[in-house]
Amino acid sequence: MPKARVSPKYQIVITDDGDRVLLRPGKHMQMIRKRDSILLVRDRPMSAYRGILRGMAASTLREKKEGV
């Protein structure tokens, strides 16, 4: 597994594996902190998610009403 070192300016260099995950200079990333880990996720516009749930039953997305 590749390792990285945090610079004094809190910068991290991503090794050559960046090509496999389609990273390019200037791309924006979301940082998600979970306990002592940081997950980097590519920032995408909302239009990129259009149709991702196509075919899913709407009943599974609704909150259940109390007393029913």
C-alpha positions, 0 to 999 in steps of 0.5 A: 500500500502506498504511503504519503507524508503530510507536509508542514503546509498540511499537503499530501502528494498522491502517487501514480495510483491517481491515474487509476481513480481518474484524478487530475490536477485541479479536481475538487475532492470532498474529505470525509472524516471518520474517527481517525481516518480521512476518506477522499471522494471526488466532488461531482455535480448533482446532475451526475447522480441523476437516475442513480436510483431508477427502478427502486421502490419508492416505499423503501425511501419513505419514513414510516408513520407512527401508529401504523 
